[in-house]
Amino acid sequence: MRIKLFMWRLSLMNRKIALVTGATSGIGKATAAELARRGAKVYVGGRREEAGQQVVRDIRAAGGIAVFTRVDVTSEEQIHRLLDCWSSRLCCKRGLCCIEIRT
């Protein structure tokens, strides 16, 4: 039941913003691609620059919107930098939030 509910909620990703770390391979990469396929703007985070840029290219080739930021989540400093970068692109007006992603 929880899985069905979760998948139902994923179908409502249009106009949503997702921050996915570990998105350069495996489950993170698949999650980023699926969220983008369902309409979310995806912020791809990972340690490997070239792999992350490839994920972004793949998402964009499929018609999605994505941007990559290099981050190692074992580093507190890098996590703060990622969140600062992410939140600096986030704007909220009248309870609605959007993120500026330049493609």
Jmol script that loads the backbone (N, CA, C; Angstrom):
load data "model"
ATOM      1  N   MET A   1       0.819  -1.199   0.000  1.00  0.00           N
ATOM      2  CA  MET A   1       0.000   0.000   0.000  1.00  0.00           C
ATOM      3  C   MET A   1       0.858   1.256   0.000  1.00  0.00           C
ATOM      4  N   ARG A   2       1.895   1.299   0.806  1.00  0.00           N
ATOM      5  CA  ARG A   2       2.759   2.478   0.833  1.00  0.00           C
ATOM      6  C   ARG A   2       3.441   2.709  -0.504  1.00  0.00           C
ATOM      7  N   ILE A   3       3.861   1.640  -1.157  1.00  0.00           N
ATOM      8  CA  ILE A   3       4.535   1.785  -2.442  1.00  0.00           C
ATOM      9  C   ILE A   3       3.580   2.381  -3.469  1.00  0.00           C
ATOM     10  N   LYS A   4       2.345   1.917  -3.500  1.00  0.00           N
ATOM     11  CA  LYS A   4       1.378   2.460  -4.446  1.00  0.00           C
ATOM     12  C   LYS A   4       1.112   3.934  -4.169  1.00  0.00           C
ATOM     13  N   LEU A   5       0.990   4.303  -2.916  1.00  0.00           N
ATOM     14  CA  LEU A   5       0.765   5.694  -2.546  1.00  0.00           C
ATOM     15  C   LEU A   5       1.959   6.542  -2.960  1.00  0.00           C
ATOM     16  N   PHE A   6       3.168   6.038  -2.710  1.00  0.00           N
ATOM     17  CA  PHE A   6       4.382   6.758  -3.073  1.00  0.00           C
ATOM     18  C   PHE A   6       4.432   6.980  -4.585  1.00  0.00           C
ATOM     19  N   MET A   7       4.147   5.949  -5.357  1.00  0.00           N
ATOM     20  CA  MET A   7       4.171   6.078  -6.811  1.00  0.00           C
ATOM     21  C   MET A   7       3.087   7.045  -7.281  1.00  0.00           C
ATOM     22  N   TRP A   8       1.941   7.050  -6.617  1.00  0.00           N
ATOM     23  CA  TRP A   8       0.885   7.995  -6.966  1.00  0.00           C
ATOM     24  C   TRP A   8       1.363   9.418  -6.732  1.00  0.00           C
ATOM     25  N   ARG A   9       2.027   9.629  -5.620  1.00  0.00           N
ATOM     26  CA  ARG A   9       2.540  10.973  -5.340  1.00  0.00           C
ATOM     27  C   ARG A   9       3.605  11.377  -6.339  1.00  0.00           C
ATOM     28  N   LEU A  10       4.421  10.440  -6.794  1.00  0.00           N
ATOM     29  CA  LEU A  10       5.422  10.760  -7.801  1.00  0.00           C
ATOM     30  C   LEU A  10       4.776  11.255  -9.090  1.00  0.00           C
ATOM     31  N   SER A  11       3.577  10.784  -9.387  1.00  0.00           N
ATOM     32  CA  SER A  11       2.918  11.217 -10.614  1.00  0.00           C
ATOM     33  C   SER A  11       2.513  12.692 -10.537  1.00  0.00           C
ATOM     34  N   LEU A  12       2.571  13.274  -9.371  1.00  0.00           N
ATOM     35  CA  LEU A  12       2.211  14.683  -9.189  1.00  0.00           C
ATOM     36  C   LEU A  12       3.437  15.594  -9.156  1.00  0.00           C
ATOM     37  N   MET A  13       4.543  15.189  -9.799  1.00  0.00           N
ATOM     38  CA  MET A  13       5.792  15.921  -9.715  1.00  0.00           C
ATOM     39  C   MET A  13       5.854  17.132 -10.640  1.00  0.00           C
ATOM     40  N   ASN A  14       4.868  17.331 -11.488  1.00  0.00           N
ATOM     41  CA  ASN A  14       4.891  18.481 -12.373  1.00  0.00           C
ATOM     42  C   ASN A  14       5.002  19.759 -11.536  1.00  0.00           C
ATOM     43  N   ARG A  15       5.898  20.632 -11.921  1.00  0.00           N
ATOM     44  CA  ARG A  15       6.176  21.901 -11.239  1.00  0.00           C
ATOM     45  C   ARG A  15       6.813  21.712  -9.872  1.00  0.00           C
ATOM     46  N   LYS A  16       7.411  20.560  -9.606  1.00  0.00           N
ATOM     47  CA  LYS A  16       8.114  20.313  -8.346  1.00  0.00           C
ATOM     48  C   LYS A  16       9.612  20.399  -8.586  1.00  0.00           C
ATOM     49  N   ILE A  17      10.340  20.569  -7.517  1.00  0.00           N
ATOM     50  CA  ILE A  17      11.792  20.652  -7.560  1.00  0.00           C
ATOM     51  C   ILE A  17      12.352  19.518  -6.709  1.00  0.00           C
ATOM     52  N   ALA A  18      13.311  18.779  -7.261  1.00  0.00           N
ATOM     53  CA  ALA A  18      13.896  17.658  -6.529  1.00  0.00           C
ATOM     54  C   ALA A  18      15.401  17.838  -6.424  1.00  0.00           C
ATOM     55  N   LEU A  19      15.930  17.609  -5.245  1.00  0.00           N
ATOM     56  CA  LEU A  19      17.372  17.598  -5.006  1.00  0.00           C
ATOM     57  C   LEU A  19      17.745  16.149  -4.747  1.00  0.00           C
ATOM     58  N   VAL A  20      18.525  15.548  -5.654  1.00  0.00           N
ATOM     59  CA  VAL A  20      18.900  14.144  -5.548  1.00  0.00           C
ATOM     60  C   VAL A  20      20.411  14.060  -5.415  1.00  0.00           C
ATOM     61  N   THR A  21      20.884  13.579  -4.263  1.00  0.00           N
ATOM     62  CA  THR A  21      22.314  13.350  -4.097  1.00  0.00           C
ATOM     63  C   THR A  21      22.612  11.899  -4.433  1.00  0.00           C
ATOM     64  N   GLY A  22      23.863  11.621  -4.762  1.00  0.00           N
ATOM     65  CA  GLY A  22      24.219  10.272  -5.197  1.00  0.00           C
ATOM     66  C   GLY A  22      23.614   9.957  -6.547  1.00  0.00           C
ATOM     67  N   ALA A  23      23.395  10.987  -7.346  1.00  0.00           N
ATOM     68  CA  ALA A  23      22.652  10.835  -8.592  1.00  0.00           C
ATOM     69  C   ALA A  23      23.525  10.524  -9.798  1.00  0.00           C
ATOM     70  N   THR A  24      24.803  10.220  -9.574  1.00  0.00           N
ATOM     71  CA  THR A  24      25.682   9.928 -10.707  1.00  0.00           C
ATOM     72  C   THR A  24      25.636   8.468 -11.133  1.00  0.00           C
ATOM     73  N   SER A  25      25.014   7.610 -10.317  1.00  0.00           N
ATOM     74  CA  SER A  25      24.916   6.193 -10.685  1.00  0.00           C
ATOM     75  C   SER A  25      23.853   5.508  -9.835  1.00  0.00           C
ATOM     76  N   GLY A  26      23.518   4.305 -10.221  1.00  0.00           N
ATOM     77  CA  GLY A  26      22.634   3.453  -9.425  1.00  0.00           C
ATOM     78  C   GLY A  26      21.257   4.026  -9.168  1.00  0.00           C
ATOM     79  N   ILE A  27      20.798   3.820  -7.926  1.00  0.00           N
ATOM     80  CA  ILE A  27      19.453   4.241  -7.539  1.00  0.00           C
ATOM     81  C   ILE A  27      19.284   5.753  -7.642  1.00  0.00           C
ATOM     82  N   GLY A  28      20.306   6.522  -7.267  1.00  0.00           N
ATOM     83  CA  GLY A  28      20.219   7.978  -7.359  1.00  0.00           C
ATOM     84  C   GLY A  28      20.031   8.452  -8.786  1.00  0.00           C
ATOM     85  N   LYS A  29      20.768   7.854  -9.711  1.00  0.00           N
ATOM     86  CA  LYS A  29      20.646   8.206 -11.132  1.00  0.00           C
ATOM     87  C   LYS A  29      19.256   7.851 -11.649  1.00  0.00           C
ATOM     88  N   ALA A  30      18.782   6.661 -11.308  1.00  0.00           N
ATOM     89  CA  ALA A  30      17.452   6.224 -11.736  1.00  0.00           C
ATOM     90  C   ALA A  30      16.365   7.115 -11.138  1.00  0.00           C
ATOM     91  N   THR A  31      16.541   7.505  -9.879  1.00  0.00           N
ATOM     92  CA  THR A  31      15.569   8.379  -9.225  1.00  0.00           C
ATOM     93  C   THR A  31      15.521   9.744  -9.904  1.00  0.00           C
ATOM     94  N   ALA A  32      16.688  10.314 -10.190  1.00  0.00           N
ATOM     95  CA  ALA A  32      16.744  11.612 -10.862  1.00  0.00           C
ATOM     96  C   ALA A  32      16.060  11.549 -12.222  1.00  0.00           C
ATOM     97  N   ALA A  33      16.337  10.491 -12.976  1.00  0.00           N
ATOM     98  CA  ALA A  33      15.731  10.344 -14.304  1.00  0.00           C
ATOM     99  C   ALA A  33      14.216  10.181 -14.212  1.00  0.00           C
ATOM    100  N   GLU A  34      13.760   9.405 -13.255  1.00  0.00           N
ATOM    101  CA  GLU A  34      12.311   9.176 -13.117  1.00  0.00           C
ATOM    102  C   GLU A  34      11.585  10.443 -12.655  1.00  0.00           C
ATOM    103  N   LEU A  35      12.177  11.167 -11.719  1.00  0.00           N
ATOM    104  CA  LEU A  35      11.565  12.417 -11.267  1.00  0.00           C
ATOM    105  C   LEU A  35      11.465  13.413 -12.421  1.00  0.00           C
ATOM    106  N   ALA A  36      12.531  13.493 -13.221  1.00  0.00           N
ATOM    107  CA  ALA A  36      12.507  14.390 -14.383  1.00  0.00           C
ATOM    108  C   ALA A  36      11.462  13.932 -15.393  1.00  0.00           C
ATOM    109  N   ARG A  37      11.358  12.632 -15.616  1.00  0.00           N
ATOM    110  CA  ARG A  37      10.376  12.096 -16.552  1.00  0.00           C
ATOM    111  C   ARG A  37       8.954  12.451 -16.105  1.00  0.00           C
ATOM    112  N   ARG A  38       8.758  12.535 -14.799  1.00  0.00           N
ATOM    113  CA  ARG A  38       7.431  12.854 -14.257  1.00  0.00           C
ATOM    114  C   ARG A  38       7.205  14.357 -14.116  1.00  0.00           C
ATOM    115  N   GLY A  39       8.161  15.160 -14.566  1.00  0.00           N
ATOM    116  CA  GLY A  39       7.946  16.597 -14.642  1.00  0.00           C
ATOM    117  C   GLY A  39       8.687  17.461 -13.647  1.00  0.00           C
ATOM    118  N   ALA A  40       9.452  16.872 -12.740  1.00  0.00           N
ATOM    119  CA  ALA A  40      10.188  17.674 -11.754  1.00  0.00           C
ATOM    120  C   ALA A  40      11.425  18.298 -12.374  1.00  0.00           C
ATOM    121  N   LYS A  41      11.796  19.463 -11.882  1.00  0.00           N
ATOM    122  CA  LYS A  41      13.098  20.044 -12.190  1.00  0.00           C
ATOM    123  C   LYS A  41      14.069  19.392 -11.205  1.00  0.00           C
ATOM    124  N   VAL A  42      15.151  18.810 -11.715  1.00  0.00           N
ATOM    125  CA  VAL A  42      16.016  17.989 -10.874  1.00  0.00           C
ATOM    126  C   VAL A  42      17.370  18.643 -10.668  1.00  0.00           C
ATOM    127  N   TYR A  43      17.742  18.765  -9.422  1.00  0.00           N
ATOM    128  CA  TYR A  43      19.053  19.227  -9.009  1.00  0.00           C
ATOM    129  C   TYR A  43      19.865  17.969  -8.736  1.00  0.00           C
ATOM    130  N   VAL A  44      20.812  17.641  -9.613  1.00  0.00           N
ATOM    131  CA  VAL A  44      21.607  16.424  -9.539  1.00  0.00           C
ATOM    132  C   VAL A  44      22.870  16.698  -8.729  1.00  0.00           C
ATOM    133  N   GLY A  45      23.093  15.937  -7.663  1.00  0.00           N
ATOM    134  CA  GLY A  45      24.291  16.086  -6.843  1.00  0.00           C
ATOM    135  C   GLY A  45      25.083  14.800  -6.805  1.00  0.00           C
ATOM    136  N   GLY A  46      26.419  14.934  -6.841  1.00  0.00           N
ATOM    137  CA  GLY A  46      27.281  13.759  -6.775  1.00  0.00           C
ATOM    138  C   GLY A  46      28.743  14.151  -6.753  1.00  0.00           C
ATOM    139  N   ARG A  47      29.594  13.171  -6.526  1.00  0.00           N
ATOM    140  CA  ARG A  47      31.035  13.441  -6.434  1.00  0.00           C
ATOM    141  C   ARG A  47      31.725  13.491  -7.784  1.00  0.00           C
ATOM    142  N   ARG A  48      31.191  12.753  -8.757  1.00  0.00           N
ATOM    143  CA  ARG A  48      31.893  12.620 -10.042  1.00  0.00           C
ATOM    144  C   ARG A  48      31.310  13.582 -11.077  1.00  0.00           C
ATOM    145  N   GLU A  49      32.099  14.592 -11.412  1.00  0.00           N
ATOM    146  CA  GLU A  49      31.679  15.670 -12.316  1.00  0.00           C
ATOM    147  C   GLU A  49      31.208  15.142 -13.669  1.00  0.00           C
ATOM    148  N   GLU A  50      32.031  14.354 -14.344  1.00  0.00           N
ATOM    149  CA  GLU A  50      31.670  13.895 -15.685  1.00  0.00           C
ATOM    150  C   GLU A  50      30.420  13.020 -15.658  1.00  0.00           C
ATOM    151  N   ALA A  51      30.329  12.132 -14.689  1.00  0.00           N
ATOM    152  CA  ALA A  51      29.134  11.276 -14.583  1.00  0.00           C
ATOM    153  C   ALA A  51      27.892  12.120 -14.306  1.00  0.00           C
ATOM    154  N   GLY A  52      28.029  13.132 -13.455  1.00  0.00           N
ATOM    155  CA  GLY A  52      26.899  14.016 -13.156  1.00  0.00           C
ATOM    156  C   GLY A  52      26.455  14.813 -14.369  1.00  0.00           C
ATOM    157  N   GLN A  53      27.413  15.311 -15.125  1.00  0.00           N
ATOM    158  CA  GLN A  53      27.077  16.057 -16.340  1.00  0.00           C
ATOM    159  C   GLN A  53      26.396  15.149 -17.360  1.00  0.00           C
ATOM    160  N   GLN A  54      26.794  13.867 -17.397  1.00  0.00           N
ATOM    161  CA  GLN A  54      26.150  12.922 -18.310  1.00  0.00           C
ATOM    162  C   GLN A  54      24.696  12.671 -17.902  1.00  0.00           C
ATOM    163  N   VAL A  55      24.448  12.572 -16.602  1.00  0.00           N
ATOM    164  CA  VAL A  55      23.067  12.406 -16.119  1.00  0.00           C
ATOM    165  C   VAL A  55      22.222  13.603 -16.553  1.00  0.00           C
ATOM    166  N   VAL A  56      22.771  14.802 -16.411  1.00  0.00           N
ATOM    167  CA  VAL A  56      22.059  16.015 -16.826  1.00  0.00           C
ATOM    168  C   VAL A  56      21.802  15.989 -18.326  1.00  0.00           C
ATOM    169  N   ARG A  57      22.813  15.611 -19.118  1.00  0.00           N
ATOM    170  CA  ARG A  57      22.615  15.533 -20.581  1.00  0.00           C
ATOM    171  C   ARG A  57      21.520  14.529 -20.928  1.00  0.00           C
ATOM    172  N   ASP A  58      21.520  13.381 -20.250  1.00  0.00           N
ATOM    173  CA  ASP A  58      20.500  12.360 -20.509  1.00  0.00           C
ATOM    174  C   ASP A  58      19.094  12.874 -20.175  1.00  0.00           C
ATOM    175  N   ILE A  59      18.982  13.557 -19.036  1.00  0.00           N
ATOM    176  CA  ILE A  59      17.685  14.101 -18.630  1.00  0.00           C
ATOM    177  C   ILE A  59      17.208  15.147 -19.632  1.00  0.00           C
ATOM    178  N   ARG A  60      18.107  16.025 -20.036  1.00  0.00           N
ATOM    179  CA  ARG A  60      17.742  17.065 -20.995  1.00  0.00           C
ATOM    180  C   ARG A  60      17.391  16.476 -22.353  1.00  0.00           C
ATOM    181  N   ALA A  61      18.113  15.444 -22.771  1.00  0.00           N
ATOM    182  CA  ALA A  61      17.824  14.793 -24.057  1.00  0.00           C
ATOM    183  C   ALA A  61      16.427  14.180 -24.064  1.00  0.00           C
ATOM    184  N   ALA A  62      15.968  13.769 -22.887  1.00  0.00           N
ATOM    185  CA  ALA A  62      14.629  13.187 -22.762  1.00  0.00           C
ATOM    186  C   ALA A  62      13.560  14.263 -22.541  1.00  0.00           C
ATOM    187  N   GLY A  63      13.968  15.542 -22.572  1.00  0.00           N
ATOM    188  CA  GLY A  63      13.008  16.628 -22.442  1.00  0.00           C
ATOM    189  C   GLY A  63      12.860  17.192 -21.043  1.00  0.00           C
ATOM    190  N   GLY A  64      13.691  16.724 -20.107  1.00  0.00           N
ATOM    191  CA  GLY A  64      13.609  17.199 -18.727  1.00  0.00           C
ATOM    192  C   GLY A  64      14.496  18.394 -18.458  1.00  0.00           C
ATOM    193  N   ILE A  65      14.413  18.894 -17.244  1.00  0.00           N
ATOM    194  CA  ILE A  65      15.220  20.033 -16.807  1.00  0.00           C
ATOM    195  C   ILE A  65      16.071  19.575 -15.634  1.00  0.00           C
ATOM    196  N   ALA A  66      17.399  19.804 -15.733  1.00  0.00           N
ATOM    197  CA  ALA A  66      18.300  19.375 -14.669  1.00  0.00           C
ATOM    198  C   ALA A  66      19.560  20.225 -14.670  1.00  0.00           C
ATOM    199  N   VAL A  67      20.193  20.263 -13.521  1.00  0.00           N
ATOM    200  CA  VAL A  67      21.480  20.932 -13.356  1.00  0.00           C
ATOM    201  C   VAL A  67      22.305  20.092 -12.386  1.00  0.00           C
ATOM    202  N   PHE A  68      23.634  20.095 -12.555  1.00  0.00           N
ATOM    203  CA  PHE A  68      24.512  19.292 -11.708  1.00  0.00           C
ATOM    204  C   PHE A  68      25.331  20.180 -10.783  1.00  0.00           C
ATOM    205  N   THR A  69      25.514  19.719  -9.551  1.00  0.00           N
ATOM    206  CA  THR A  69      26.433  20.339  -8.602  1.00  0.00           C
ATOM    207  C   THR A  69      27.275  19.239  -7.984  1.00  0.00           C
ATOM    208  N   ARG A  70      28.597  19.441  -8.023  1.00  0.00           N
ATOM    209  CA  ARG A  70      29.501  18.467  -7.421  1.00  0.00           C
ATOM    210  C   ARG A  70      29.430  18.595  -5.912  1.00  0.00           C
ATOM    211  N   VAL A  71      29.177  17.464  -5.227  1.00  0.00           N
ATOM    212  CA  VAL A  71      29.091  17.474  -3.765  1.00  0.00           C
ATOM    213  C   VAL A  71      29.432  16.096  -3.218  1.00  0.00           C
ATOM    214  N   ASP A  72      30.158  16.099  -2.130  1.00  0.00           N
ATOM    215  CA  ASP A  72      30.447  14.880  -1.372  1.00  0.00           C
ATOM    216  C   ASP A  72      29.687  15.019  -0.057  1.00  0.00           C
ATOM    217  N   VAL A  73      28.652  14.224   0.137  1.00  0.00           N
ATOM    218  CA  VAL A  73      27.794  14.384   1.309  1.00  0.00           C
ATOM    219  C   VAL A  73      28.462  13.938   2.610  1.00  0.00           C
ATOM    220  N   THR A  74      29.679  13.409   2.538  1.00  0.00           N
ATOM    221  CA  THR A  74      30.411  13.100   3.769  1.00  0.00           C
ATOM    222  C   THR A  74      31.124  14.344   4.302  1.00  0.00           C
ATOM    223  N   SER A  75      31.109  15.427   3.535  1.00  0.00           N
ATOM    224  CA  SER A  75      31.740  16.682   3.941  1.00  0.00           C
ATOM    225  C   SER A  75      30.667  17.695   4.342  1.00  0.00           C
ATOM    226  N   GLU A  76      30.659  18.060   5.609  1.00  0.00           N
ATOM    227  CA  GLU A  76      29.673  19.031   6.090  1.00  0.00           C
ATOM    228  C   GLU A  76      29.795  20.358   5.356  1.00  0.00           C
ATOM    229  N   GLU A  77      31.022  20.777   5.070  1.00  0.00           N
ATOM    230  CA  GLU A  77      31.244  22.031   4.351  1.00  0.00           C
ATOM    231  C   GLU A  77      30.616  21.980   2.955  1.00  0.00           C
ATOM    232  N   GLN A  78      30.777  20.856   2.257  1.00  0.00           N
ATOM    233  CA  GLN A  78      30.196  20.739   0.921  1.00  0.00           C
ATOM    234  C   GLN A  78      28.669  20.687   0.961  1.00  0.00           C
ATOM    235  N   ILE A  79      28.119  20.088   1.991  1.00  0.00           N
ATOM    236  CA  ILE A  79      26.659  20.061   2.133  1.00  0.00           C
ATOM    237  C   ILE A  79      26.124  21.478   2.317  1.00  0.00           C
ATOM    238  N   HIS A  80      26.799  22.253   3.167  1.00  0.00           N
ATOM    239  CA  HIS A  80      26.379  23.644   3.363  1.00  0.00           C
ATOM    240  C   HIS A  80      26.493  24.431   2.067  1.00  0.00           C
ATOM    241  N   ARG A  81      27.579  24.216   1.314  1.00  0.00           N
ATOM    242  CA  ARG A  81      27.755  24.911   0.041  1.00  0.00           C
ATOM    243  C   ARG A  81      26.645  24.532  -0.944  1.00  0.00           C
ATOM    244  N   LEU A  82      26.313  23.236  -0.991  1.00  0.00           N
ATOM    245  CA  LEU A  82      25.237  22.775  -1.871  1.00  0.00           C
ATOM    246  C   LEU A  82      23.913  23.435  -1.511  1.00  0.00           C
ATOM    247  N   LEU A  83      23.583  23.449  -0.228  1.00  0.00           N
ATOM    248  CA  LEU A  83      22.316  24.031   0.207  1.00  0.00           C
ATOM    249  C   LEU A  83      22.285  25.534  -0.020  1.00  0.00           C
ATOM    250  N   ASP A  84      23.429  26.202   0.187  1.00  0.00           N
ATOM    251  CA  ASP A  84      23.500  27.641  -0.093  1.00  0.00           C
ATOM    252  C   ASP A  84      23.268  27.915  -1.572  1.00  0.00           C
ATOM    253  N   CYS A  85      23.922  27.125  -2.417  1.00  0.00           N
ATOM    254  CA  CYS A  85      23.781  27.290  -3.861  1.00  0.00           C
ATOM    255  C   CYS A  85      22.343  27.017  -4.278  1.00  0.00           C
ATOM    256  N   TRP A  86      21.775  25.951  -3.744  1.00  0.00           N
ATOM    257  CA  TRP A  86      20.408  25.563  -4.087  1.00  0.00           C
ATOM    258  C   TRP A  86      19.419  26.623  -3.626  1.00  0.00           C
ATOM    259  N   SER A  87      19.559  27.072  -2.384  1.00  0.00           N
ATOM    260  CA  SER A  87      18.597  28.042  -1.850  1.00  0.00           C
ATOM    261  C   SER A  87      18.754  29.416  -2.487  1.00  0.00           C
ATOM    262  N   SER A  88      19.947  29.750  -2.994  1.00  0.00           N
ATOM    263  CA  SER A  88      20.124  31.044  -3.656  1.00  0.00           C
ATOM    264  C   SER A  88      19.361  31.089  -4.976  1.00  0.00           C
ATOM    265  N   ARG A  89      19.061  29.942  -5.546  1.00  0.00           N
ATOM    266  CA  ARG A  89      18.292  29.889  -6.779  1.00  0.00           C
ATOM    267  C   ARG A  89      16.800  29.720  -6.512  1.00  0.00           C
ATOM    268  N   LEU A  90      16.451  29.499  -5.249  1.00  0.00           N
ATOM    269  CA  LEU A  90      15.067  29.255  -4.884  1.00  0.00           C
ATOM    270  C   LEU A  90      14.384  30.586  -4.578  1.00  0.00           C
ATOM    271  N   CYS A  91      13.238  30.788  -5.149  1.00  0.00           N
ATOM    272  CA  CYS A  91      12.481  32.005  -4.843  1.00  0.00           C
ATOM    273  C   CYS A  91      11.057  31.611  -4.481  1.00  0.00           C
ATOM    274  N   CYS A  92      10.534  32.244  -3.464  1.00  0.00           N
ATOM    275  CA  CYS A  92       9.170  31.931  -3.028  1.00  0.00           C
ATOM    276  C   CYS A  92       8.345  33.209  -3.017  1.00  0.00           C
ATOM    277  N   LYS A  93       7.173  33.122  -3.603  1.00  0.00           N
ATOM    278  CA  LYS A  93       6.236  34.243  -3.617  1.00  0.00           C
ATOM    279  C   LYS A  93       4.838  33.699  -3.401  1.00  0.00           C
ATOM    280  N   ARG A  94       4.124  34.279  -2.455  1.00  0.00           N
ATOM    281  CA  ARG A  94       2.743  33.892  -2.174  1.00  0.00           C
ATOM    282  C   ARG A  94       2.595  32.396  -1.930  1.00  0.00           C
ATOM    283  N   GLY A  95       3.565  31.818  -1.237  1.00  0.00           N
ATOM    284  CA  GLY A  95       3.489  30.408  -0.898  1.00  0.00           C
ATOM    285  C   GLY A  95       3.901  29.455  -1.998  1.00  0.00           C
ATOM    286  N   LEU A  96       4.259  29.979  -3.172  1.00  0.00           N
ATOM    287  CA  LEU A  96       4.724  29.134  -4.270  1.00  0.00           C
ATOM    288  C   LEU A  96       6.216  29.310  -4.438  1.00  0.00           C
ATOM    289  N   CYS A  97       6.933  28.205  -4.595  1.00  0.00           N
ATOM    290  CA  CYS A  97       8.388  28.272  -4.744  1.00  0.00           C
ATOM    291  C   CYS A  97       8.800  27.774  -6.121  1.00  0.00           C
ATOM    292  N   CYS A  98       9.844  28.386  -6.633  1.00  0.00           N
ATOM    293  CA  CYS A  98      10.420  27.926  -7.889  1.00  0.00           C
ATOM    294  C   CYS A  98      11.935  28.002  -7.769  1.00  0.00           C
ATOM    295  N   ILE A  99      12.626  27.324  -8.658  1.00  0.00           N
ATOM    296  CA  ILE A  99      14.078  27.383  -8.668  1.00  0.00           C
ATOM    297  C   ILE A  99      14.533  27.764 -10.069  1.00  0.00           C
ATOM    298  N   GLU A 100      15.519  28.630 -10.111  1.00  0.00           N
ATOM    299  CA  GLU A 100      16.041  29.077 -11.389  1.00  0.00           C
ATOM    300  C   GLU A 100      17.115  28.079 -11.833  1.00  0.00           C
ATOM    301  N   ILE A 101      16.840  27.403 -12.922  1.00  0.00           N
ATOM    302  CA  ILE A 101      17.811  26.467 -13.490  1.00  0.00           C
ATOM    303  C   ILE A 101      18.078  26.913 -14.911  1.00  0.00           C
ATOM    304  N   ARG A 102      19.293  27.331 -15.149  1.00  0.00           N
ATOM    305  CA  ARG A 102      19.663  27.768 -16.499  1.00  0.00           C
ATOM    306  C   ARG A 102      20.121  26.560 -17.287  1.00  0.00           C
ATOM    307  N   THR A 103      19.528  26.365 -18.450  1.00  0.00           N
ATOM    308  CA  THR A 103      19.892  25.210 -19.279  1.00  0.00           C
ATOM    309  C   THR A 103      20.708  25.627 -20.475  1.00  0.00           C
TER     310      THR A 103
END
end "model"
wireframe off; spacefill off
backbone 0.3
color backbone group
